[in-house]
Amino acid sequence: MLGKKQRSTNKKNYVAEVEAVAPIGGLAVPLLILLVLVSCIAVVQSSHKSRKLFGQLQDLRREAMLLEEDWGRLLLEQSTWASPDRVQDMAVQKLKMQAPKAREVKMVGGYGKAG
């Protein structure tokens, strides 16, 4: 009889231990499900934000490319406007300038190595 009592006592202890663990396990499962759902929502938001930022990056790259094209055109235009031949033509035609004749040129001494 002694062995039977021990067994029944062991069964009671085992059942008590299982019942003691059950409330924690019963609370942990819904908590884990909630955490998984929150994690899923965070992943979706992160993906959406990433796609949105990538679209903005593409737009900015496209704009930078257009600005570089404009810059190249402006440099070409500047070199055209400032070419020595054009400056010479403008000086002669619009400002009525002309190069001095050799007898009109006077050398001034006293400056630099030449003087």
Buried (B, 14 or more C-beta within 10 A) or exposed (E): EEEEEEEEEEEEEEEEEEEEEEEEEEEEEEEEEEEEEEEEEEEEEEEEEEEEEEEEEEEEEEEEEEEEEEEEEEEEEEEEEEEEEEEEEEEEEEEEEEEEEEEEEEEEEEEEEEE
